[in-house]
Amino acid sequence: MSTTIKRVRDINCAWGESLCWDERQQRLYFVDCATQKLHWLDGAQPPVCEMQLESLPTGIGLSEDGRVLIALDDGLHLVDVEHVSTELLTPYPEGLGGRANDGTVDSSGSFVTGTLRAEPGQGATWTYASHGGWIKVDNGITNANGHVAIGNGDSHKLIFADSPAQVLWSYPGQSASPGDLYRYGAREVFAHTRELEGFPDGACQTSEGNVLSCILRAGKLALFTEQGLSRTIDAGSEQPSDVTFGGASLDRLFVVSIRVDFGHGQPASRLAGALVEIEGTGLQGAPENRFKL
């Protein structure tokens, strides 16, 4: 299948991350970790709005009241872009093993996240709920990335990557009754990325419940199903860092990337660090869950 990659105007990040589409506002959010700024585009069209944050921003989720949930250095914050304000929602639990990296909201309304660059195997994955606090999901994680929460009810599962290990893990989620928090079971391997010669980073789900994962260094997006690797898509640059679907029908595919050297050589692509839209994939996304306050 032939695809076309186009830059979204002159947007260029040093370290783009954390794409998130708000279907209510028809707004595309992303961050530049290097400048510690939150960016957004209404209708996924310029002009680009921005808000300076107090520390390095990573994982993003949407809250029920319209604010944006962002992982900063000291904990999870609720960010109000209309009033240019931030509120600390919760500090990180001691057992997280550092600060949080990527994250997503599951269908119970909890935020799922994990450690950013811990000592090998010394980090963890956790969930946070406003009425349940922090709950540990698993240990033995180094750098948690690309959290995707698929399904609801008894069919719910959590998939995310440990980037240095080049693996995506899958956890079954179960709740005692409708509306309860999920308790995640033992992990299983969902996919490896060694054969793609790259490291998994940000990810999103498709409307069919599959996972589209950015593969650092390989410059690819990898579509994984329960049966394994289905296809790859050229991301336009060497270090794609996150991906999401946007637009009124969730059929517009957006990708951000990194143009700093992460030890694999300086990215040479003219689109390194750009926000791009990839057309012709034939894929469609699913709406984001919202954090319950």
Helices and strands as residue ranges (DSSP letters): E 4-12, E 16-22, E 27-32, E 37-42, E 49-52, E 60-63, E 68-72, E 75-80, E 85-91, G 94-96, E 100-105, E 111-115, E 123-129, E 133-141, E 144-150, G 153-155, E 157-162, G 163-165, E 167-174, E 183-184, E 188-192, G 194-196, E 199-205, E 211-216, E 220-225, E 228-234, E 240-246, E 252-257, E 274-279, E 290-291
